[in-house]
Amino acid sequence: MSCSTNRKLDSHSSKDLTFDTNQTVERHKGSIIIGAERFEQYILACKDKNIGIVTNQTGVIPNHPNPQFPNEFTHIVDFLLTKNIKVTTIFAPEHGFRGTADAGELIKDGKDIKTGLPIISLYGSNKKPKPEQLKDIHIMLFDIQDVGARFYTYISTLHYVMEACAENNIPLLILDRPNPNGTIIDGPILEKEHKSFVGMHEIPILHGMTIGEYANMINGEKWLKDGVQCDLKIIPCLHYTRDMKYSLPIKPSPNLPNDQSINLYASLCLFEGTNVSVGRGTEKQFQIFGSPFLPYREFTFSFTPKPNLGAKDPVHNGKLCFGEDLSEIKKVHRLELKWLLKTYENTSDKTLFFNDFFTKLAGTKKLREQIEAGMTEKEIRKTWQEGLEQFKEMRKKYLIYE
């Protein structure tokens, strides 16, 4: 049962957010306007309410218009406080509120130094907000930049937040942002027996949806526990189509430092289930790959991972790795398997190539089996097509943008 049938907001429900946006449109004519910038659409509903917010370092608003400070931003939490909105709790996903923790690192609850607001981690043992953590919250906001890959855990956090909001009768407002890989729908479909926090739904590795569109799908397909549905309102981006280039102003996580890494992330992340480094512990994370087990005659590029921000103990720490540098290649428009196949083929002891994490990332045992059987990329990709066509048909119902 939808929580919207169980609760009425006393003055502004999530369905009442239909305010005039002419001021916003005029101010940014011709440029993409992210959901957080459209404050006329959600500020009134937040007035005199206790607000919880799920966000991290990517939840920023450009300071328009000010040509003297073209690259300056205001964090959504700071912005809400300047508008006298009562933010009571910050909920932080993987990597934490400031986005500096390693992938998979345990994040502790705490307080934001700047605002003094309590921070509750939604990573580790507390992936889903508990009823006592939501006790006095009237409305939950969600403002996080995603990159469009199934195993990027922000959409898993979205699932659990939606579920908690539905179960506790709290409306959820999503401040939408573009998907920098929004044109790409590709990869094997996750099989439900391989569900994990790096893959919760039966979708391809690259889904081609924004956070808002994805939330629509979670709700519409009744993927939440017991089929509950969240009282959901999305503040869409304006002037945005998914084929537009969108360069992220803030790193979405410590090891995605630029547009190139974000574009290559889905293709190279499969290496995280192997003995190959993806450049964690270097300045070219997710733009290079290599290992000590690859032949230097075939792989002439080399690097040595060392501890750095976001990688305290990187794979092959201190060891010379041989591989390839992809930092200058052209943008990819699909999930590329050629680098994975090449490294497997050139690894002498193939029994040591894969680890158990690979199946979780792939969402299926079949991809590993296909690679081990010597199938070509073309042959492997052909096995994805039926699932991808079914997903695309389902996806149509939930799209917001052209």
MIVO-434671 format. One record per residue (C-alpha): residue number from 1; x, y, z; residue in one letter. Coordinates in Angstrom, 2 decimals, always signed. Each point is the difference from the previous one (the first is absolute). Example, Ala and Ser with C-alpha at 12.3 -4.5 7.8 and 13.67 -1.06 7.14 Angstrom:
// MIVO-434671
i->1; east->+12.30; north->-4.50; up->+7.80; aa->a
i->2; east->+1.37; north->+3.44; up->-0.66; aa->s
This chain:
// MIVO-434671
i->1; east->+0.00; north->+0.00; up->+0.00; aa->m
i->2; east->+1.25; north->+3.47; up->-0.86; aa->s
i->3; east->+0.80; north->+2.17; up->+2.97; aa->c
i->4; east->-1.76; north->+2.83; up->-1.79; aa->s
i->5; east->-3.27; north->-1.71; up->+0.89; aa->t
i->6; east->+0.91; north->-0.05; up->+3.67; aa->n
i->7; east->+1.08; north->+3.54; up->+0.70; aa->r
i->8; east->-0.95; north->+3.57; up->-0.82; aa->k
i->9; east->+2.42; north->+2.85; up->+0.50; aa->l
i->10; east->-1.44; north->+2.83; up->+2.04; aa->d
i->11; east->+0.74; north->+2.78; up->-2.51; aa->s
i->12; east->+2.16; north->-1.03; up->-2.96; aa->h
i->13; east->+0.19; north->-3.62; up->-1.10; aa->s
i->14; east->+2.53; north->-1.20; up->-2.53; aa->s
i->15; east->-2.73; north->+0.30; up->-2.63; aa->k
i->16; east->-0.53; north->+3.72; up->+0.62; aa->d
i->17; east->+3.32; north->+1.15; up->-1.43; aa->l
i->18; east->-1.19; north->+1.91; up->-3.07; aa->t
i->19; east->+1.32; north->+3.52; up->+0.41; aa->f
i->20; east->+0.92; north->+2.51; up->-2.68; aa->d
i->21; east->+3.53; north->-0.52; up->-1.34; aa->t
i->22; east->+0.23; north->+2.96; up->-2.39; aa->n
i->23; east->+2.64; north->+1.62; up->+2.19; aa->q
i->24; east->+2.19; north->-3.11; up->-0.17; aa->t
i->25; east->-0.49; north->-0.49; up->-3.73; aa->v
i->26; east->+0.82; north->+3.61; up->-0.82; aa->e
i->27; east->+3.04; north->+0.00; up->+2.26; aa->r
i->28; east->+1.59; north->-2.99; up->-1.73; aa->h
i->29; east->-1.47; north->+0.24; up->-3.49; aa->k
i->30; east->+1.59; north->-2.56; up->-2.30; aa->g
i->31; east->+1.97; north->-1.92; up->+2.64; aa->s
i->32; east->-0.85; north->-3.20; up->+1.86; aa->i
i->33; east->-1.78; north->+0.74; up->+3.25; aa->i
i->34; east->+0.39; north->-2.78; up->+2.54; aa->i
i->35; east->-2.84; north->-0.87; up->+2.37; aa->g
i->36; east->+1.67; north->+1.58; up->+3.03; aa->a
i->37; east->+0.12; north->+3.37; up->-1.79; aa->e
i->38; east->-3.77; north->+0.00; up->-0.46; aa->r
i->39; east->-0.58; north->+1.09; up->+3.59; aa->f
i->40; east->-3.39; north->+1.55; up->-0.84; aa->e
i->41; east->-1.19; north->-3.58; up->-0.53; aa->q
i->42; east->+0.78; north->-1.32; up->+3.46; aa->y
i->43; east->+0.82; north->+2.76; up->+2.49; aa->i
i->44; east->-3.60; north->+0.78; up->+0.99; aa->l
i->45; east->-0.76; north->-3.65; up->+0.69; aa->a
i->46; east->+3.03; north->-0.14; up->+2.29; aa->c
i->47; east->-0.93; north->+3.06; up->+2.03; aa->k
i->48; east->-0.79; north->-0.75; up->+3.63; aa->d
i->49; east->+0.84; north->-3.67; up->-0.48; aa->k
i->50; east->+2.79; north->-2.16; up->+1.39; aa->n
i->51; east->+2.13; north->-0.97; up->-2.97; aa->i
i->52; east->+2.27; north->-2.99; up->-0.38; aa->g
i->53; east->+2.34; north->-0.01; up->-2.97; aa->i
i->54; east->+1.96; north->-2.75; up->-1.73; aa->v
i->55; east->+2.98; north->+1.64; up->-1.64; aa->t
i->56; east->+3.76; north->+0.21; up->-0.29; aa->n
i->57; east->+2.63; north->+2.31; up->-1.47; aa->q
i->58; east->-1.76; north->-0.04; up->-3.40; aa->t
i->59; east->-3.12; north->+1.72; up->+1.38; aa->g
i->60; east->+1.02; north->+3.49; up->-1.11; aa->v
i->61; east->-1.76; north->+2.87; up->-1.74; aa->i
i->62; east->+1.82; north->+2.31; up->-2.45; aa->p
i->63; east->+0.12; north->+3.61; up->+1.16; aa->n
i->64; east->-1.80; north->+1.54; up->-2.99; aa->h
i->65; east->+0.22; north->+2.64; up->-1.27; aa->p
i->66; east->+3.39; north->+1.30; up->+1.06; aa->n
i->67; east->+2.69; north->+0.24; up->-2.71; aa->p
i->68; east->+2.57; north->+0.83; up->+2.67; aa->q
i->69; east->-0.48; north->-3.46; up->+1.56; aa->f
i->70; east->-0.85; north->-2.35; up->-2.90; aa->p
i->71; east->+1.25; north->-3.10; up->+1.80; aa->n
i->72; east->-1.41; north->+0.69; up->+3.45; aa->e
i->73; east->-2.67; north->-2.21; up->+1.52; aa->f
i->74; east->-2.21; north->-0.11; up->+3.07; aa->t
i->75; east->-0.69; north->-3.34; up->+1.64; aa->h
i->76; east->-3.70; north->-0.91; up->+0.15; aa->i
i->77; east->+0.12; north->-0.27; up->+3.81; aa->v
i->78; east->+1.50; north->+3.49; up->+0.36; aa->d
i->79; east->-2.50; north->+1.34; up->-2.53; aa->f
i->80; east->-2.98; north->-1.41; up->+1.88; aa->l
i->81; east->+1.24; north->+1.45; up->+3.26; aa->l
i->82; east->+0.33; north->+3.46; up->-1.58; aa->t
i->83; east->-3.66; north->-0.31; up->-0.97; aa->k
i->84; east->-0.90; north->-0.76; up->+3.63; aa->n
i->85; east->-0.90; north->-3.59; up->-0.82; aa->i
i->86; east->+0.29; north->-2.24; up->+3.05; aa->k
i->87; east->+2.40; north->-2.73; up->-1.06; aa->v
i->88; east->+0.18; north->-2.41; up->+2.92; aa->t
i->89; east->+2.06; north->-2.93; up->-1.32; aa->t
i->90; east->+2.46; north->-0.76; up->-2.79; aa->i
i->91; east->+0.12; north->-3.55; up->-1.35; aa->f
i->92; east->+3.24; north->-0.87; up->-1.79; aa->a
i->93; east->+0.58; north->-2.79; up->-2.58; aa->p
i->94; east->+3.20; north->-1.95; up->-0.77; aa->e
i->95; east->+3.10; north->+2.25; up->+0.21; aa->h
i->96; east->-1.69; north->+2.18; up->+2.61; aa->g
i->97; east->-1.50; north->+3.48; up->+0.06; aa->f
i->98; east->+3.18; north->+1.71; up->-1.19; aa->r
i->99; east->+0.79; north->-2.85; up->-2.43; aa->g
i->100; east->+3.54; north->-0.78; up->+1.16; aa->t
i->101; east->-0.26; north->-3.59; up->+1.26; aa->a
i->102; east->+1.35; north->-3.01; up->-1.87; aa->d
i->103; east->-2.38; north->-2.22; up->-1.94; aa->a
i->104; east->-1.48; north->-2.48; up->+2.46; aa->g
i->105; east->+1.45; north->+1.79; up->+3.04; aa->e
i->106; east->-2.12; north->-0.02; up->+3.15; aa->l
i->107; east->-1.43; north->+3.46; up->+0.59; aa->i
i->108; east->-0.85; north->+1.04; up->+3.54; aa->k
i->109; east->-2.87; north->+2.24; up->+1.04; aa->d
i->110; east->+1.03; north->+3.44; up->+1.16; aa->g
i->111; east->-0.58; north->+3.73; up->-0.35; aa->k
i->112; east->+0.64; north->+2.37; up->-2.88; aa->d
i->113; east->+2.75; north->+2.36; up->+1.13; aa->i
i->114; east->-1.41; north->+2.97; up->-1.90; aa->k
i->115; east->-3.68; north->-0.19; up->+1.02; aa->t
i->116; east->+0.08; north->-2.21; up->+3.09; aa->g
i->117; east->-2.74; north->-2.18; up->-1.50; aa->l
i->118; east->+0.00; north->-3.71; up->+0.83; aa->p
i->119; east->+1.18; north->-2.31; up->-2.79; aa->i
i->120; east->-1.32; north->-3.55; up->-0.24; aa->i
i->121; east->+1.93; north->-2.38; up->-2.24; aa->s
i->122; east->-2.02; north->-2.11; up->-2.43; aa->l
i->123; east->+2.91; north->-2.31; up->-0.70; aa->y
i->124; east->+1.20; north->-3.08; up->+1.83; aa->g
i->125; east->-2.47; north->-1.61; up->+2.40; aa->s
i->126; east->-2.51; north->+2.90; up->-0.22; aa->n
i->127; east->-0.82; north->+0.16; up->-3.71; aa->k
i->128; east->-3.66; north->+0.75; up->+0.67; aa->k
i->129; east->-1.10; north->+2.84; up->+2.31; aa->p
i->130; east->-1.53; north->-1.37; up->+3.19; aa->k
i->131; east->-3.40; north->+1.20; up->+1.30; aa->p
i->132; east->+1.67; north->+1.68; up->+3.00; aa->e
i->133; east->+2.30; north->+1.91; up->-2.39; aa->q
i->134; east->-3.04; north->+1.29; up->-1.87; aa->l
i->135; east->-2.16; north->+0.70; up->+3.05; aa->k
i->136; east->-0.52; north->+3.76; up->-0.33; aa->d
i->137; east->+0.63; north->+0.42; up->-3.75; aa->i
i->138; east->-2.93; north->+1.34; up->-2.00; aa->h
i->139; east->+1.57; north->+0.00; up->-3.48; aa->i
i->140; east->+3.10; north->-1.71; up->-1.39; aa->m
i->141; east->+2.09; north->+1.57; up->-2.78; aa->l
i->142; east->+2.37; north->-1.96; up->-2.23; aa->f
i->143; east->+2.72; north->+1.86; up->-1.90; aa->d
i->144; east->+2.91; north->-2.12; up->-1.24; aa->i
i->145; east->+1.78; north->-0.07; up->-3.34; aa->q
i->146; east->-0.06; north->-3.46; up->-1.60; aa->d
i->147; east->+2.04; north->-1.34; up->-2.95; aa->v
i->148; east->-2.48; north->-2.47; up->-1.49; aa->g
i->149; east->+1.62; north->-3.34; up->+0.94; aa->a
i->150; east->-1.83; north->-2.78; up->+1.84; aa->r
i->151; east->+2.87; north->-0.69; up->+2.40; aa->f
i->152; east->+0.48; north->+3.65; up->+0.98; aa->y
i->153; east->-1.61; north->-0.29; up->+3.43; aa->t
i->154; east->-1.87; north->+3.31; up->+0.14; aa->y
i->155; east->-3.00; north->-1.62; up->-1.74; aa->i
i->156; east->+0.06; north->-2.78; up->+2.59; aa->s
i->157; east->-0.14; north->+2.68; up->+2.70; aa->t
i->158; east->-2.90; north->+1.54; up->-1.93; aa->l
i->159; east->-1.88; north->-3.32; up->+0.19; aa->h
i->160; east->+0.38; north->-0.29; up->+3.77; aa->y
i->161; east->-0.89; north->+3.65; up->+0.59; aa->v
i->162; east->-3.16; north->-0.39; up->-2.08; aa->m
i->163; east->-0.89; north->-3.15; up->+1.92; aa->e
i->164; east->+0.54; north->+1.66; up->+3.38; aa->a
i->165; east->-2.02; north->+3.04; up->-1.05; aa->c
i->166; east->-2.86; north->-2.20; up->-1.22; aa->a
i->167; east->-0.06; north->-2.01; up->+3.21; aa->e
i->168; east->+0.11; north->+3.10; up->+2.19; aa->n
i->169; east->-2.45; north->+2.15; up->-1.99; aa->n
i->170; east->+2.57; north->+2.64; up->-0.95; aa->i
i->171; east->-0.23; north->+1.68; up->-3.43; aa->p
i->172; east->+3.20; north->-0.06; up->-2.03; aa->l
i->173; east->+1.11; north->+2.89; up->-2.24; aa->l
i->174; east->+2.72; north->-0.78; up->-2.52; aa->i
i->175; east->+1.98; north->+2.94; up->-1.35; aa->l
i->176; east->+0.99; north->-1.46; up->-3.35; aa->d
i->177; east->+3.34; north->+0.30; up->-1.80; aa->r
i->178; east->+1.12; north->-1.07; up->-3.50; aa->p
i->179; east->+1.52; north->-3.41; up->-0.62; aa->n
i->180; east->+3.43; north->+0.53; up->-1.66; aa->p
i->181; east->-0.40; north->-3.46; up->-1.61; aa->n
i->182; east->-3.67; north->+0.56; up->-0.76; aa->g
i->183; east->+0.08; north->-1.24; up->-3.60; aa->t
i->184; east->+1.50; north->-3.41; up->+0.81; aa->i
i->185; east->-2.15; north->-3.06; up->+0.74; aa->i
i->186; east->+2.21; north->-3.05; up->-0.05; aa->d
i->187; east->+1.32; north->-3.08; up->+1.77; aa->g
i->188; east->-1.43; north->-3.21; up->+1.41; aa->p
i->189; east->-3.22; north->+0.11; up->+1.99; aa->i
i->190; east->+0.44; north->-0.77; up->+3.70; aa->l
i->191; east->-1.43; north->-3.37; up->+1.06; aa->e
i->192; east->-1.92; north->+0.22; up->+3.27; aa->k
i->193; east->+2.07; north->-2.74; up->+1.69; aa->e
i->194; east->+3.01; north->+2.32; up->-0.27; aa->h
i->195; east->-1.67; north->+3.00; up->+1.63; aa->k
i->196; east->+2.32; north->+2.00; up->+2.30; aa->s
i->197; east->+0.68; north->+3.60; up->+0.98; aa->f
i->198; east->+1.96; north->+0.38; up->-3.27; aa->v
i->199; east->-2.99; north->-1.22; up->-1.97; aa->g
i->200; east->-3.51; north->-0.04; up->+1.44; aa->m
i->201; east->-2.26; north->-0.14; up->-3.04; aa->h
i->202; east->-0.35; north->-1.99; up->-3.21; aa->e
i->203; east->+1.42; north->+2.68; up->-2.27; aa->i
i->204; east->+3.07; north->+0.25; up->-2.28; aa->p
i->205; east->+3.33; north->+1.36; up->+1.21; aa->i
i->206; east->-0.67; north->+3.32; up->-1.77; aa->l
i->207; east->-3.65; north->+1.03; up->+0.35; aa->h
i->208; east->-0.13; north->+3.42; up->-1.69; aa->g
i->209; east->-2.22; north->+1.67; up->+2.61; aa->m
i->210; east->+0.29; north->+2.88; up->+2.43; aa->t
i->211; east->-0.50; north->-0.53; up->+3.73; aa->i
i->212; east->-3.54; north->+1.37; up->-0.37; aa->g
i->213; east->-0.88; north->-2.30; up->-2.87; aa->e
i->214; east->+1.51; north->-2.95; up->+1.84; aa->y
i->215; east->-2.10; north->+0.81; up->+3.08; aa->a
i->216; east->-3.07; north->-0.02; up->-2.23; aa->n
i->217; east->+0.96; north->-3.50; up->-1.12; aa->m
i->218; east->+0.58; north->-1.28; up->+3.53; aa->i
i->219; east->-3.43; north->+1.30; up->+1.01; aa->n
i->220; east->-1.82; north->-1.05; up->-3.16; aa->g
i->221; east->+1.39; north->-3.53; up->-0.07; aa->e
i->222; east->-0.67; north->-0.39; up->+3.74; aa->k
i->223; east->+3.56; north->-1.06; up->+0.74; aa->w
i->224; east->-0.16; north->+1.17; up->+3.61; aa->l
i->225; east->-0.57; north->-2.54; up->+2.77; aa->k
i->226; east->-3.55; north->-1.41; up->+0.02; aa->d
i->227; east->-0.82; north->+2.08; up->-3.07; aa->g
i->228; east->-0.37; north->+3.26; up->+1.93; aa->v
i->229; east->+0.19; north->+3.22; up->-1.98; aa->q
i->230; east->+1.52; north->+3.27; up->+1.11; aa->c
i->231; east->-1.80; north->+3.35; up->-0.02; aa->d
i->232; east->+2.40; north->+1.31; up->-2.61; aa->l
i->233; east->+0.45; north->+3.42; up->-1.57; aa->k
i->234; east->+2.76; north->+0.74; up->-2.48; aa->i
i->235; east->+1.28; north->+3.49; up->-0.74; aa->i
i->236; east->+1.26; north->-0.51; up->-3.57; aa->p
i->237; east->+2.86; north->+1.77; up->-1.73; aa->c
i->238; east->-0.97; north->+2.63; up->-2.57; aa->l
i->239; east->+1.51; north->+0.49; up->-3.47; aa->h
i->240; east->+1.47; north->-3.50; up->+0.18; aa->y
i->241; east->-0.05; north->-2.84; up->-2.50; aa->t
i->242; east->+1.96; north->-3.15; up->+0.72; aa->r
i->243; east->+2.30; north->+0.39; up->-3.03; aa->d
i->244; east->+1.34; north->+3.30; up->+1.35; aa->m
i->245; east->+3.58; north->+0.04; up->+1.22; aa->k
i->246; east->+0.00; north->+0.52; up->+3.76; aa->y
i->247; east->+3.28; north->+0.51; up->+1.78; aa->s
i->248; east->-0.29; north->-0.64; up->+3.73; aa->l
i->249; east->+1.13; north->+3.01; up->+2.06; aa->p
i->250; east->+0.91; north->-2.15; up->+3.03; aa->i
i->251; east->+1.61; north->-3.45; up->+0.12; aa->k
i->252; east->-2.84; north->-2.46; up->+0.71; aa->p
i->253; east->+2.43; north->-2.19; up->+1.98; aa->s
i->254; east->+3.73; north->+0.13; up->+0.78; aa->p
i->255; east->+1.04; north->-2.29; up->-2.85; aa->n
i->256; east->-2.03; north->+1.63; up->-2.77; aa->l
i->257; east->+1.99; north->+3.20; up->-0.46; aa->p
i->258; east->-1.14; north->+1.14; up->-3.46; aa->n
i->259; east->-2.29; north->-0.54; up->-3.00; aa->d
i->260; east->+2.26; north->-2.66; up->-1.51; aa->q
i->261; east->-0.06; north->-2.16; up->+3.13; aa->s
i->262; east->-3.79; north->+0.35; up->+0.25; aa->i
i->263; east->-0.42; north->-1.08; up->-3.62; aa->n
i->264; east->+2.32; north->-3.01; up->+0.40; aa->l
i->265; east->-1.17; north->-0.95; up->+3.49; aa->y
i->266; east->-2.57; north->-2.66; up->-0.93; aa->a
i->267; east->+2.34; north->-1.76; up->-2.43; aa->s
i->268; east->+3.04; north->+0.04; up->+2.29; aa->l
i->269; east->-1.83; north->-0.71; up->+3.26; aa->c
i->270; east->-0.34; north->-3.65; up->-1.00; aa->l
i->271; east->+3.77; north->-0.21; up->+0.59; aa->f
i->272; east->-0.77; north->+0.46; up->+3.71; aa->e
i->273; east->-1.08; north->-3.64; up->-0.10; aa->g
i->274; east->+3.39; north->-1.08; up->-1.35; aa->t
i->275; east->+3.70; north->+0.31; up->+0.89; aa->n
i->276; east->+0.31; north->+3.11; up->-2.21; aa->v
i->277; east->+0.34; north->+3.53; up->+1.42; aa->s
i->278; east->-2.15; north->+2.81; up->-1.38; aa->v
i->279; east->+2.44; north->+2.68; up->+1.12; aa->g
i->280; east->-1.13; north->+0.47; up->+3.59; aa->r
i->281; east->+3.02; north->+1.44; up->+1.76; aa->g
i->282; east->+1.00; north->+2.09; up->-3.04; aa->t
i->283; east->-1.18; north->+3.29; up->-1.50; aa->e
i->284; east->-1.76; north->-1.81; up->-2.88; aa->k
i->285; east->-2.61; north->-2.06; up->+1.82; aa->q
i->286; east->-2.32; north->-1.84; up->-2.42; aa->f
i->287; east->+2.02; north->+1.28; up->-2.95; aa->q
i->288; east->+2.77; north->-2.61; up->+0.13; aa->i
i->289; east->+0.19; north->-3.69; up->+0.76; aa->f
i->290; east->+2.76; north->-2.50; up->+0.61; aa->g
i->291; east->+1.51; north->-2.65; up->+2.22; aa->s
i->292; east->+3.37; north->-1.58; up->+0.84; aa->p
i->293; east->-1.23; north->-3.16; up->-1.75; aa->f
i->294; east->-0.26; north->+1.46; up->-3.51; aa->l
i->295; east->+2.92; north->-0.25; up->-2.47; aa->p
i->296; east->+1.87; north->+3.28; up->-0.41; aa->y
i->297; east->+0.67; north->-0.76; up->-3.67; aa->r
i->298; east->-3.74; north->+0.03; up->-0.71; aa->e
i->299; east->-0.88; north->+2.73; up->+2.51; aa->f
i->300; east->+2.64; north->+2.71; up->-0.23; aa->t
i->301; east->-1.68; north->+2.52; up->+2.31; aa->f
i->302; east->+0.94; north->-0.38; up->+3.68; aa->s
i->303; east->-0.93; north->+1.53; up->+3.36; aa->f
i->304; east->+0.46; north->-0.68; up->+3.71; aa->t
i->305; east->-3.03; north->+0.50; up->+2.28; aa->p
i->306; east->+0.69; north->+1.81; up->+3.26; aa->k
i->307; east->-2.34; north->+1.09; up->+2.83; aa->p
i->308; east->-1.88; north->+3.24; up->-0.67; aa->n
i->309; east->-3.32; north->+1.71; up->+0.72; aa->l
i->310; east->-2.71; north->-2.59; up->-0.49; aa->g
i->311; east->+2.42; north->-2.95; up->-0.19; aa->a
i->312; east->+1.82; north->-0.63; up->+3.26; aa->k
i->313; east->+1.11; north->-3.46; up->-1.11; aa->d
i->314; east->-0.48; north->-0.29; up->-3.76; aa->p
i->315; east->+0.16; north->-3.26; up->-1.95; aa->v
i->316; east->+3.65; north->-0.90; up->-0.71; aa->h
i->317; east->+1.18; north->+2.68; up->+2.40; aa->n
i->318; east->+3.65; north->+0.78; up->-0.76; aa->g
i->319; east->+0.24; north->-2.53; up->-2.83; aa->k
i->320; east->+0.88; north->+0.81; up->-3.61; aa->l
i->321; east->-3.02; north->-0.66; up->-2.23; aa->c
i->322; east->-0.08; north->-0.37; up->-3.77; aa->f
i->323; east->-3.11; north->+0.98; up->-1.95; aa->g
i->324; east->-1.53; north->+2.76; up->-2.10; aa->e
i->325; east->-0.62; north->+3.74; up->+0.33; aa->d
i->326; east->-3.51; north->+0.94; up->-1.18; aa->l
i->327; east->+0.05; north->+3.56; up->+1.29; aa->s
i->328; east->+0.11; north->+1.53; up->-3.49; aa->e
i->329; east->-2.25; north->-2.35; up->-1.96; aa->i
i->330; east->-3.30; north->+1.14; up->-1.52; aa->k
i->331; east->-3.20; north->-0.26; up->+1.99; aa->k
i->332; east->-1.49; north->-3.50; up->+0.06; aa->v
i->333; east->-3.68; north->-0.50; up->-0.82; aa->h
i->334; east->-0.52; north->-3.51; up->+1.33; aa->r
i->335; east->+1.25; north->-2.42; up->+2.64; aa->l
i->336; east->+3.41; north->-0.96; up->-1.39; aa->e
i->337; east->+1.23; north->-3.55; up->+0.60; aa->l
i->338; east->+3.11; north->+0.06; up->-2.18; aa->k
i->339; east->+2.39; north->+1.00; up->+2.81; aa->w
i->340; east->-1.36; north->-2.67; up->+2.33; aa->l
i->341; east->+0.29; north->-2.69; up->-2.69; aa->l
i->342; east->+3.52; north->+1.10; up->-0.94; aa->k
i->343; east->+1.32; north->-0.12; up->+3.55; aa->t
i->344; east->-1.56; north->-3.40; up->+0.67; aa->y
i->345; east->+1.52; north->-1.36; up->-3.20; aa->e
i->346; east->+3.44; north->+1.31; up->+0.96; aa->n
i->347; east->-0.03; north->-1.10; up->+3.65; aa->t
i->348; east->+2.19; north->-3.08; up->+0.34; aa->s
i->349; east->-1.75; north->-1.57; up->+3.01; aa->d
i->350; east->-3.65; north->+0.49; up->-0.85; aa->k
i->351; east->-1.14; north->-1.81; up->+3.15; aa->t
i->352; east->+1.06; north->+3.08; up->+1.96; aa->l
i->353; east->-1.65; north->+2.58; up->-2.28; aa->f
i->354; east->-3.56; north->+0.14; up->+1.38; aa->f
i->355; east->-1.17; north->+0.41; up->+3.60; aa->n
i->356; east->-3.47; north->-0.49; up->+1.50; aa->d
i->357; east->-0.85; north->+3.69; up->-0.35; aa->f
i->358; east->-0.10; north->-0.27; up->-3.79; aa->f
i->359; east->-3.36; north->-1.79; up->-0.03; aa->t
i->360; east->-1.52; north->+2.63; up->+2.27; aa->k
i->361; east->+1.19; north->+2.77; up->-2.31; aa->l
i->362; east->-1.11; north->-1.79; up->-3.16; aa->a
i->363; east->-3.28; north->-1.00; up->+1.63; aa->g
i->364; east->+0.28; north->-3.43; up->-1.59; aa->t
i->365; east->+2.31; north->-3.03; up->-0.06; aa->k
i->366; east->-0.33; north->-0.18; up->-3.75; aa->k
i->367; east->+2.45; north->+2.78; up->-0.86; aa->l
i->368; east->+2.88; north->-1.69; up->+1.80; aa->r
i->369; east->-0.93; north->-3.34; up->-1.54; aa->e
i->370; east->-0.14; north->+1.58; up->-3.46; aa->q
i->371; east->+3.43; north->+1.58; up->+0.38; aa->i
i->372; east->+1.51; north->-3.23; up->+1.31; aa->e
i->373; east->-1.56; north->-1.87; up->-2.94; aa->a
i->374; east->+1.78; north->+2.31; up->-2.44; aa->g
i->375; east->-3.07; north->+1.70; up->-1.45; aa->m
i->376; east->+0.62; north->+3.18; up->-1.99; aa->t
i->377; east->-1.39; north->+3.39; up->+1.02; aa->e
i->378; east->-2.47; north->-0.15; up->-2.87; aa->k
i->379; east->-1.23; north->-3.42; up->+1.11; aa->e
i->380; east->-0.35; north->+1.12; up->+3.62; aa->i
i->381; east->-1.82; north->+3.20; up->-0.91; aa->r
i->382; east->-2.51; north->-1.96; up->-2.07; aa->k
i->383; east->-1.11; north->-1.86; up->+3.13; aa->t
i->384; east->-0.97; north->+3.31; up->+1.63; aa->w
i->385; east->-2.34; north->+1.22; up->-2.71; aa->q
i->386; east->-3.30; north->-1.60; up->+1.00; aa->e
i->387; east->+0.35; north->+1.23; up->+3.58; aa->g
i->388; east->+1.00; north->+3.49; up->-1.13; aa->l
i->389; east->-3.00; north->+0.29; up->-2.31; aa->e
i->390; east->-2.36; north->-1.03; up->+2.81; aa->q
i->391; east->+1.62; north->+2.50; up->+2.36; aa->f
i->392; east->-0.26; north->+2.85; up->-2.54; aa->k
i->393; east->-3.71; north->-0.69; up->-0.42; aa->e
i->394; east->-0.55; north->+0.10; up->+3.78; aa->m
i->395; east->+2.19; north->+3.08; up->+0.35; aa->r
i->396; east->-2.15; north->+2.07; up->-2.38; aa->k
i->397; east->-2.77; north->+0.31; up->+2.58; aa->k
i->398; east->+2.22; north->+1.83; up->+2.47; aa->y
i->399; east->+1.93; north->+2.50; up->-2.11; aa->l
i->400; east->-0.20; north->+3.72; up->+0.70; aa->i
i->401; east->+2.38; north->+1.29; up->-2.69; aa->y
i->402; east->+0.34; north->-0.44; up->-3.75; aa->e
